[in-house]
Amino acid sequence: MDYTSVAKKIIASVGGKENIRNAEHCATRLRIVLVDAEKVDVDAAKDITEISGYFAQSGQHQFIIGTGKVSHVYAEVSKLLGKSADAGESSGDFKQDAYANMTVTQKVVRTFADILIPLIPVLVTTGLLMGLRGLLLQLDVPFTSNGLALFSMLTDTAFAFLPVLIAYSAVKRFGGNPVLGIVVGLMMVAPQLPNAWAVAGGSADPMSVSVFGFTIPLVGYQGTVLPAIFAGWFVAWLEQRLRRVVPAVMDLVITPFLTILIAISVILFIVGPMLQVVEHQSTQLVVLGLDLPFGIGYMLVGALQQVITISGLHHALGVVEIGLLNETGSNPLNPLITASMAGQFGAAIAIATLLKNKVKKANAYSASVSTLFGITEPLLFGVNLQYGKAFLMGMIGGSVGGMVAYVFNVSASGMGITFIPGMLLYTSSLMDLMMYLAVIASAFCTSFVLTRINNPVQTTQG
């Protein structure tokens, strides 16, 4: 690939270097934020034969280039823009520039993602430890009571103190002092409050507190998401405004004192209980949807999850997955997300086998590979959406995979990883792993065969 030539074509297609506000790259895509999106020549962007595709999403114009190539193209783009390429690290203003071009809904979802994505390694680790514990118990490995207690410490701590992690991440995201977020998060799960899981299980009662004649039942916030996100935002918002009015000589003491006191009071007595109800009802709504008869709910999620990905709203599913793990102990959405990916993967591989042009064939395969590791945007925008029936066949494959997940009751022990890495979340037994692989195989084979039969390549070229 001539990286300089590709960089020049990309810059020309988006309206010239004067129209580029900022740029960065991820593992497979060059991402550009523009001054004026109306200046983009979409046809020219899609006709760059050396790349796998182009699409616009969440305020960014993204060019699918592929692993190992995108960093070189980014370097050439940076040179042409008169900037230094810094091994892929974008300027600190990139996110801010991208946010400026987003809709309100996209901004909200992106904010959720910014807060939760840094926590995914911890949640993945917890899920893997849960799977390992399940596997050892299935193999009848003997545990003493102390040994099992220590193992429970490994598997339960992250979820028990999840509000602490989320409040920290949220305060950091909104520009406050993260330590204040940690303190407020710890207060939300303090042992003086009745444990939320114990209350839900009936072994404890809420604490009744009278405020201005109103009796408010208080419980801990173990495993909750929305109250902790609000706590992080409110702590940052309150701290920033107090610093404007508190004299500098008193700021070190008065600002954190008032921030913590006001924030925890608002959370415990006003906003927190309402958000607990909202989060619980949202999770129950998802559970009810999945419990629709004949596996309809599972099939719908398997078919439509990648449609949600196209809109950029898929990051919001993280909140639902955490809620499911917190309330049910398992995550049935994970295999359905994988089923949806596998369906689209099967359709894309079928397209690659049907293409005659060697460059397009190679680009189709290249765009598809990242799906194996849970990244589907290159495949979606670079292959399947260009051949309309392929995307539809992928949805059908995903629905079949969803039905298999329903029939065999496939559910994950954690979240955050899918497809091949996701296998680690199904290690509690060999049967669980085999059923997970059956979900992938059924979705892939269905969409592959249907795509080959319908041959969207021939239809499009015709």
N, C-alpha and C positions, 0 to 999 in steps of 0.2 A: 504493500500500500504506500502510495505517495502521500505522506502525512501533510506536507505543505499544501499540496493541491486540494486535498479534502478540506483542510482548514479554510482555504480561500473560498471554496464552494459554499461551505456552511455560513461563513460571514456574509457572503453575497446574498444568500437565500433569506437571511433575516433582516435585510435592509442596510447592510454595511456596518463597519465598525463603530460609526457614530451612533448607531441605534442599539448598541450593546451596552447595557448598564453594568452587568456583572456576569461572571461565568465560573463554573466549577465542574468537577466530574465525580462520578461514583465508580463502582466496579465495571459497569458496562456502558454508561451513558454520559455524554457531554450535556450539561445543563446550562442554559443561558437565560438570563433575565433581560428583557428588552425595555427600551424607553417607550416605543410605540409598536404594539403588536400588530397594528393594521398594515405595517410595512412588510410583513413576512410574505414571501412568495412560497406558498405551501407546495405548489407543484414542483418548484425547483428544489425545495428541501427534500421532498419524497423521491425525486429523480436522481439523487446522488447515489450512484450505483455501488460505490465502495463501502457504503454503510448499510445497516439492516433496516433502517426506518427512521421516521420523525413523528413526533406528536407533541401536543401542548397540553400541559396539565398543571394545576395548582400554581399558576402564575409563572411557570417555567416552560421553555421550549427545549425539548430533549431530543438529542440525536443518538440513536442506538448504534454504537460503534464496536463494542465487544471488549472482553477482557484482554489485557495486554496491548491493545491498540489505542484505547481511549486516552490513556495518559500521554501518549505521543501526540495525538491530535490536539489535546488540550494545550500541550507545550507550544505547538505551532500557533494555535489561536492566540495564546498569551503573547507570543512574539509579535504577531501582526497587530495586536491591540496595544503594543507598547508596554506590556506588563511582564513581570517575571513569573515564570511557572514555578510553583513551590511544591512540587511533588504531589500535586493533587489537592492540597489544602486551599480552600477558597478564601477570599478575603473575609474579614469579620462582618462585612456588610451584606453578604450574599443572602442570608436568611431574611434580613430586614427588607432587602430589595424584593425578594420573592413574595414576602407577606403583603407588600404594597399592591401586588397585582392579583391577590386572591379575593374571592367572594367572602362574605361573612361566614358562611357554612364551612368553606375550605379553611378559613383561619381558625375556627373553633376546632375542627378535626385535627389540623396541623398542630395546634397547641396541645391537644391530648397526646399526640404522637411525641412531641418534644419532651413531654413530662414522663411518659411511660416507657419509651424506647430505651432510655438509659438503664431502666430497671429490668429489662428482659433477660440479661445474662443471669441475674439473681433468680428470677422466676424459672428460667430454664434449668438452672442447677437444682433448684428445689424439686422440680418435676422429675429430673433424672434420679435424684435421691429417693423420691417416692417410688419410682419404678424399680430401683435396685432393692429397696426394702420389700416390695411386693414379690420380687423374684426370689429373694432369699427365704421369705416365708413360704412361698410355693414349693421350694426345694427342701422344706422342713429343716432349715438350718436352725440349730438351737440358740435361743437368746435368753439370757438372764433378764430379770426385771430391770436391772440397772442398764444393761446393754440396750434393751429396747427403748428405755427412757432416753438414753444418749442418742440413739438413732432418731427418735421423735424430735429431739432438739434440732437435729440437722434438717428434718423435713418440715417442721412446723414454725420455726422461728420467723422466717421471711414473711409468711402470711400473717402471723400474729402481730408483727410490727410493721406490716405493709404501710399503714398511714404515716409512719415515721419516714419511710423511704420516699413516699409520694410527696409528703409535705416538703421535705428537703428539696426534691427535684423541682417542685412547683415554685417554691420561693426563689430558687436559683434561676428558673426560667423567667420569672417576672421581675427580676432585678433587685431582690431583697437580700437580707443576710440569711444564708441557709441554716446557720446555727439556731436562729430563732424558730425556723421551721421545724428543726429536729425537736426542740423543746416542746413546742405546741403539739407535734405529732406524738411524742411520748406521753403527754398529758391525756391525749385522746384514747390511749390504750393503758392508762395507769391501772395498777392492781386495785386501787380504791373503787374503781367503777366495776359493776358486774360484768363479767366476761360475756361478750355478745353471743359466742357459741354456746355457753352454758345456759344463757337465757333462752336461746332458740331451742335448746334441747330439753328445756323444762327443769333443769337442775338448779336454776337460780332465778331470782326475780329482779326486775328493774328497780333501780333506786328512785324513790319518789322524793322530789324536791319541790317545795312551794316557793313560787316567785310571783310577787304582787297578787297573791290570791289564787294563782293558777298552779295546779299540780302538774309537774313535768316529769315523766319517767325517763331516767337516764340509764343508758347501757354503754359499754365500751364500743370502740369502733374497729375491732379486730377484723382485718381482711377487707375493709371498705375502701372505695376509690373516690367517689364523688365528694364526700365530706372532706377528705384529705386534700383533694385538688382545690376545693374552695378555701380550705385553711391556708394552703400555700399562697394562693392569690391574695387573700385578705391580709395575711401577715405582711407580704411585700407592699401592698397598696397602703396599709396603715403606717408602716414604718417610713415609707417615702414621704407621706404627708405630715407626719409628726416631726420629721427632721426639718421641715420648712418653718415650723412655728416654735419648736423648743430651742431655747438659747444654747449656743454652742458649748458653753461652760457646763451645762447640765445634760447635754445630749447623751453622753456615755451611759448615764444611769436612767434618766427619765424616759428616753425613747424606747429602749427594750422593755422596761417595766410596764409602760402603758401598752405597748404592742402586744406583749404576751397576755396581760390581764384582760384587755378588751377582746382580743382575738379568741381566747379560749372561752370567754363568757358568751360571745355571739355564737360560737360553734356549738357549745354544749346546750344552750338554752333556747336558741332560735333556729339557726340554719341547719345545724347538724341533724337533728331529729327528722326534719323534713326531707333532707337529702338521703338519709338512711331509707326512708319509705320509698322515695323515687327509685333508688338503686335496687332495692329488693323487688319492687313491682316490675321494673324493667327486666331483671333476671327471670322472674317468674313468667313474664310474657314470652321470653325466648323459650323457656322450658315448655310452656303450653304449645308454642308453635312447633317445637320438635316432637311433641306428643300427639300431633295430628294423626288420625288413623291411617293405616296402610303405608306409613313411612313418607307421607306427602311432605311433611316439614323437612325431613332429611333430604329428599329429592330436590326441593326448592332451593335449599341452601347450597347443595352441591352444584346446581345449575347456575345460580345467580351470583355466587360469591365473587367471581371474576368480573361480573358486570359492575359490582360495587368497587372493585379495584380500579376499573377504568375511570370511575368518577373521582377517585382519590379519597373516598370515604371509608376505605377498609381499615384505616388506623383506629377508627372508633370501635371496632370489634374487640380490641384489646380490653376495653372496659368491661364488655360483656363476658369475655373469657375469664377474667379475674373474678367476676361475680359468680360465674358457674363453679369455678374451683373453690371459691370461698363457701358457697352454700351447698354444693352437692359433692364436692371432693373430687370431681372429674370434669373433663372438658370435652364434650361431644362435638364441639365446633371444629376442633383441630383436624380430625379425619375428614370432615366435610370440606374444609378449606383445601386440604390436600387432594381430595377427590376432584374438586373444581379445577385445581391446577393440573392434575393428571389428565383430565378430559381435554383441556386446551393443549397440553403437551402432545397428546396423541394426534390431535388434528394438525398441529404444526409439523410434526414429523412426517405425517402423511403428505402434507403440502410439499415438504422438502423432497420427498421421493418422487413426486409428480412433476416437479420443475425440471425443465430441460436445460435452461441457461445455467452454466456452471457457477457463475458469480452469484446469481440469485439463490441457487441451491446451497452454496457454501454459507451465504448470509443467513438463510433460514435455519440451517443447523446451528450456526453460531448464536443466533438470537434465542434458540430453544434451550441451549445447554444450561443457562442460569436458572431455568425453572426447576431443575433437579435440586437446587439449593434454596428454593422458595422465592425466587425473584422472577416474576412473570411479565413485567411491563415490556421488556424487549420482545418477547414472543407475541404478546397481544398486539402491540402497535406495529411491530416489524413484520409480522407474518399474518396472523389470523384475521385481523380486522381489514387487511387488504383483500382478503378473499372471504366475503361475507358469510358464505355457507360454512366455511371452516370454523368460524367462531360459534355458529349455531350448532354444528356437530360436536364441538367441544363442550357446549352447555349440556347437550344430551348425554355425552359421556360422563360429565360431572354428576348428572342426576342419577345415572346408573350406579356410579360409585357411592352416591348418597344412600341409595336403596340397600346396597350391600352393607354399608355401615349400620343401617337400621336393622337389618335382618340379624346381623351378628353382634349388635350392641357394642360397636367399637367406640372407645372413648380414651382420651389421653390423660396422662397423669400430670401434665403441665401445659405450657404454652410457649409461643415465641419461635418455634422451629417447626418446619413442615417438610413434606416429601422425604428425601433421603435422610437428612439430619433428624427429621421427626421420628424416625425409627427408634431413636433412643428413648422416646417417651412411652414406648410399648414393650418394655423389657420385663414387665411384671410376670409374664409367662410366655412360653413359646407360642401358645394359641393366640394371644393378643397380637403378637408380632405378625403371625401368619395372616390373621384377619385384616390387619392394617395393610399388608402387602396385597391382599385380595381386593381391597378398596382401590388401590392404585392400579392394579392390573385390569380390573373390570372397567374402570373409567378410561384408561388409556386404550385398551383394545376396542371398546365400543366406538370411541370417536375416531380412531385410526381407520377402522373398517368403513364406517359411514362416510368419512371424508374421501377415502379412496373410491368408494362407489359413486359418490356424487361429483367428484372431480371438479372442485371450484376453480382450479387453474385453467382448465379448458373452457369453462363458462366465462371466466373473466377475460381471457384472451380472445374468445369468440365475440 
